[in-house]
Amino acid sequence: MLKKALNTPKKRGQALVEYIVLVGLISMLTLGLIVTFSGEIGDTIEDAIDSTAELQRQMDKA
């Protein structure tokens, strides 16, 4: 009897709505963090690229 109660269309619909809301909240949080830290992330990537380019120049000279 308990299995039948959990598999009603109303319960499945509620679970789908909860899932969609949760995914939406996680998406908004992720987007907010990216916008907030985009400058720092860009600086970190730029530093990594610059150091890689410097290593390549040193290897070319050797």
DSSP file (Angstrom, degrees, kcal/mol; ACC not computed):
  #  RESIDUE AA STRUCTURE BP1 BP2  ACC     N-H-->O    O-->H-N    N-H-->O    O-->H-N    TCO  KAPPA ALPHA  PHI   PSI    X-CA   Y-CA   Z-CA
    1    1 A M     >        0   0    0      0, 0.0     4,-1.7     0, 0.0     5,-0.1   0.000 360.0 360.0 360.0 -36.7    0.0    0.0    0.0
    2    2 A L  H  >  +     0   0    0      1,-0.2     4,-1.7     2,-0.2     5,-0.2   0.888 360.0  54.4 -65.7 -38.9    2.9    2.4    0.8
    3    3 A K  H  > S+     0   0    0      1,-0.2     4,-1.1     2,-0.2    -1,-0.2   0.898 106.6  52.0 -61.9 -40.1    4.4    1.9   -2.7
    4    4 A K  H  4 S+     0   0    0      1,-0.2     3,-0.3     2,-0.2    -1,-0.2   0.894 107.7  52.1 -63.2 -39.2    1.1    2.8   -4.3
    5    5 A A  H >< S+     0   0    0     -4,-1.7     3,-0.7     1,-0.2    -1,-0.2   0.850 110.0  48.7 -66.5 -34.1    0.9    6.0   -2.3
    6    6 A L  H 3< S+     0   0    0     -4,-1.7    -1,-0.2     1,-0.2    -2,-0.2   0.689 108.0  55.0 -80.0 -18.0    4.5    7.1   -3.3
    7    7 A N  T 3< S+     0   0    0     -4,-1.1    -1,-0.2    -3,-0.3    -2,-0.2   0.177  75.5 126.6-102.3  17.9    3.9    6.4   -7.0
    8    8 A T  S <> S-     0   0    0     -3,-0.7     4,-2.1     1,-0.1     3,-0.4  -0.428  71.9-116.7 -71.8 151.6    0.9    8.6   -7.5
    9    9 A P  H  > S+     0   0    0      0, 0.0     4,-2.5     0, 0.0     5,-0.2   0.849 115.0  58.1 -56.7 -34.3    1.1   11.2  -10.3
   10   10 A K  H  > S+     0   0    0      2,-0.2     4,-2.1     1,-0.2     5,-0.1   0.916 107.3  46.0 -63.8 -42.6    0.8   14.0   -7.7
   11   11 A K  H  > S+     0   0    0     -3,-0.4     4,-2.3     2,-0.2    -1,-0.2   0.895 113.0  49.9 -67.2 -40.1    3.9   12.8   -5.8
   12   12 A R  H  X S+     0   0    0     -4,-2.1     4,-2.0     2,-0.2    -2,-0.2   0.901 111.2  49.4 -65.4 -39.6    5.9   12.4   -9.0
   13   13 A G  H  X S+     0   0    0     -4,-2.5     4,-2.2    -5,-0.2    -2,-0.2   0.891 110.1  50.9 -65.0 -39.8    4.9   15.9  -10.1
   14   14 A Q  H  X S+     0   0    0     -4,-2.1     4,-2.4     1,-0.2    -2,-0.2   0.909 109.2  50.8 -64.7 -41.3    5.9   17.3   -6.8
   15   15 A A  H  X S+     0   0    0     -4,-2.3     4,-2.2     1,-0.2    -1,-0.2   0.892 109.6  50.8 -63.6 -39.4    9.3   15.5   -7.0
   16   16 A L  H  X S+     0   0    0     -4,-2.0     4,-2.5     2,-0.2    -1,-0.2   0.913 110.5  48.6 -64.8 -42.8    9.9   17.0  -10.5
   17   17 A V  H  X S+     0   0    0     -4,-2.2     4,-2.4     2,-0.2    -2,-0.2   0.912 111.2  50.1 -63.9 -42.5    9.1   20.5   -9.4
   18   18 A E  H  X S+     0   0    0     -4,-2.4     4,-2.4     1,-0.2    -1,-0.2   0.906 111.1  49.7 -62.2 -41.0   11.4   20.1   -6.4
   19   19 A Y  H  X S+     0   0    0     -4,-2.2     4,-2.6     2,-0.2     5,-0.2   0.924 111.2  48.3 -63.2 -45.6   14.2   18.9   -8.7
   20   20 A I  H  X S+     0   0    0     -4,-2.5     4,-2.2     1,-0.2    -2,-0.2   0.904 112.2  49.0 -63.5 -41.6   13.7   21.8  -11.1
   21   21 A V  H  X S+     0   0    0     -4,-2.4     4,-2.4     2,-0.2    -1,-0.2   0.917 111.8  49.3 -64.1 -43.0   13.7   24.3   -8.3
   22   22 A L  H  X S+     0   0    0     -4,-2.4     4,-2.3     2,-0.2    -2,-0.2   0.920 111.4  48.1 -63.3 -44.6   16.9   22.8   -6.9
   23   23 A V  H  X S+     0   0    0     -4,-2.6     4,-2.3     1,-0.2    -1,-0.2   0.895 111.7  51.5 -63.1 -39.7   18.7   22.8  -10.2
   24   24 A G  H  X S+     0   0    0     -4,-2.2     4,-2.4    -5,-0.2    -2,-0.2   0.911 109.7  48.7 -63.6 -42.9   17.6   26.4  -10.8
   25   25 A L  H  X S+     0   0    0     -4,-2.4     4,-2.3     1,-0.2    -2,-0.2   0.914 111.9  48.7 -64.5 -42.6   19.0   27.5   -7.4
   26   26 A I  H  X S+     0   0    0     -4,-2.3     4,-2.4     2,-0.2    -1,-0.2   0.899 111.3  51.2 -63.8 -39.7   22.3   25.8   -8.0
   27   27 A S  H  X S+     0   0    0     -4,-2.3     4,-2.6     2,-0.2    -2,-0.2   0.923 110.8  47.3 -63.1 -44.9   22.5   27.4  -11.4
   28   28 A M  H  X S+     0   0    0     -4,-2.4     4,-2.4     2,-0.2    -2,-0.2   0.897 112.3  49.9 -65.3 -39.6   21.9   30.9  -10.0
   29   29 A L  H  X S+     0   0    0     -4,-2.3     4,-2.2     2,-0.2    -2,-0.2   0.921 111.8  48.3 -63.5 -44.4   24.4   30.4   -7.3
   30   30 A T  H  X S+     0   0    0     -4,-2.4     4,-2.3     2,-0.2    -2,-0.2   0.924 111.8  49.2 -62.5 -45.2   27.0   29.2   -9.7
   31   31 A L  H  X S+     0   0    0     -4,-2.6     4,-2.4     1,-0.2    -1,-0.2   0.909 110.3  51.3 -61.5 -42.6   26.4   32.1  -12.0
   32   32 A G  H  X S+     0   0    0     -4,-2.4     4,-2.4     1,-0.2    -1,-0.2   0.897 110.3  48.7 -61.8 -41.1   26.6   34.6   -9.1
   33   33 A L  H  X S+     0   0    0     -4,-2.2     4,-2.6     2,-0.2    -1,-0.2   0.893 110.7  50.8 -66.5 -39.2   30.0   33.1   -8.1
   34   34 A I  H  X S+     0   0    0     -4,-2.3     4,-0.6     2,-0.2    -2,-0.2   0.923 112.6  45.8 -64.3 -43.7   31.3   33.3  -11.6
   35   35 A V  H >< S+     0   0    0     -4,-2.4     3,-0.5     1,-0.2     4,-0.3   0.909 114.9  48.3 -65.3 -41.5   30.3   36.9  -11.9
   36   36 A T  H 3< S+     0   0    0     -4,-2.4     3,-0.3     1,-0.2    -2,-0.2   0.914 123.3  30.1 -65.8 -44.1   31.7   37.8   -8.5
   37   37 A F  H 3X S+     0   0    0     -4,-2.6     4,-2.6     1,-0.2     5,-0.2   0.211  84.9 109.2-104.1  15.6   35.1   36.0   -9.0
   38   38 A S  H <X S+     0   0    0     -4,-0.6     4,-2.6    -3,-0.5     5,-0.2   0.875  79.2  51.9 -62.6 -37.5   35.5   36.5  -12.8
   39   39 A G  H  > S+     0   0    0     -4,-0.3     4,-2.3    -3,-0.3    -1,-0.2   0.930 112.5  44.5 -63.9 -45.1   38.3   39.0  -12.4
   40   40 A E  H  > S+     0   0    0      2,-0.2     4,-2.2    -4,-0.2    -2,-0.2   0.894 113.8  50.0 -67.0 -39.6   40.3   36.8  -10.1
   41   41 A I  H  X S+     0   0    0     -4,-2.6     4,-2.3     2,-0.2    -2,-0.2   0.922 111.4  49.3 -64.3 -43.5   39.7   33.7  -12.3
   42   42 A G  H  X S+     0   0    0     -4,-2.6     4,-2.6    -5,-0.2    -2,-0.2   0.898 110.5  50.2 -62.3 -41.7   40.8   35.7  -15.3
   43   43 A D  H  X S+     0   0    0     -4,-2.3     4,-2.6     2,-0.2    -1,-0.2   0.905 110.4  50.2 -63.3 -40.9   44.0   36.9  -13.5
   44   44 A T  H  X S+     0   0    0     -4,-2.2     4,-2.1     2,-0.2    -2,-0.2   0.917 112.5  46.1 -63.9 -43.7   44.8   33.4  -12.5
   45   45 A I  H  X S+     0   0    0     -4,-2.3     4,-2.3     2,-0.2    -2,-0.2   0.908 112.5  51.3 -65.7 -41.6   44.4   32.0  -16.0
   46   46 A E  H  X S+     0   0    0     -4,-2.6     4,-2.6     1,-0.2    -2,-0.2   0.911 109.8  49.5 -62.4 -42.7   46.4   34.9  -17.4
   47   47 A D  H  X S+     0   0    0     -4,-2.6     4,-2.5     1,-0.2    -1,-0.2   0.899 110.7  50.4 -62.5 -40.4   49.3   34.3  -15.0
   48   48 A A  H  X S+     0   0    0     -4,-2.1     4,-2.0     2,-0.2    -2,-0.2   0.906 111.8  47.3 -65.0 -41.1   49.3   30.6  -15.9
   49   49 A I  H  X S+     0   0    0     -4,-2.3     4,-2.4     2,-0.2    -2,-0.2   0.917 112.2  50.2 -66.2 -43.1   49.4   31.4  -19.6
   50   50 A D  H  X S+     0   0    0     -4,-2.6     4,-2.3     1,-0.2    -2,-0.2   0.914 111.2  47.8 -62.7 -43.0   52.2   33.9  -19.1
   51   51 A S  H  X S+     0   0    0     -4,-2.5     4,-2.2     1,-0.2    -1,-0.2   0.877 111.6  50.8 -67.6 -35.5   54.3   31.5  -17.0
   52   52 A T  H  X S+     0   0    0     -4,-2.0     4,-2.1     2,-0.2    -1,-0.2   0.906 110.5  49.2 -66.1 -41.2   53.8   28.8  -19.6
   53   53 A A  H  X S+     0   0    0     -4,-2.4     4,-2.2     2,-0.2    -2,-0.2   0.895 110.1  51.4 -64.9 -39.6   54.9   31.1  -22.4
   54   54 A E  H  X S+     0   0    0     -4,-2.3     4,-2.2     2,-0.2    -2,-0.2   0.910 109.5  49.8 -64.4 -42.1   58.0   32.1  -20.4
   55   55 A L  H  X S+     0   0    0     -4,-2.2     4,-2.3     1,-0.2    -1,-0.2   0.893 109.4  52.2 -62.0 -39.4   58.9   28.5  -19.9
   56   56 A Q  H  X S+     0   0    0     -4,-2.1     4,-2.1     2,-0.2    -2,-0.2   0.904 108.7  49.9 -64.0 -41.2   58.5   27.8  -23.6
   57   57 A R  H  X S+     0   0    0     -4,-2.2     4,-1.8     1,-0.2    -1,-0.2   0.905 110.8  50.0 -63.5 -41.1   60.8   30.8  -24.4
   58   58 A Q  H  X S+     0   0    0     -4,-2.2     4,-1.4     1,-0.2    -2,-0.2   0.888 110.9  49.1 -64.6 -38.4   63.4   29.4  -22.0
   59   59 A M  H  < S+     0   0    0     -4,-2.3    -1,-0.2     1,-0.2    -2,-0.2   0.860 108.4  53.8 -68.5 -35.1   63.2   25.9  -23.5
   60   60 A D  H  < S+     0   0    0     -4,-2.1    -1,-0.2     1,-0.2    -2,-0.2   0.861 108.3  50.0 -67.1 -35.2   63.6   27.4  -27.0
   61   61 A K  H  <        0   0    0     -4,-1.8    -1,-0.2     1,-0.2    -2,-0.2   0.822 360.0 360.0 -71.0 -31.6   66.8   29.2  -26.0
   62   62 A A     <        0   0    0     -4,-1.4    -1,-0.2    -5,-0.1    -2,-0.2   0.482 360.0 360.0 -76.0 360.0   68.3   26.1  -24.5
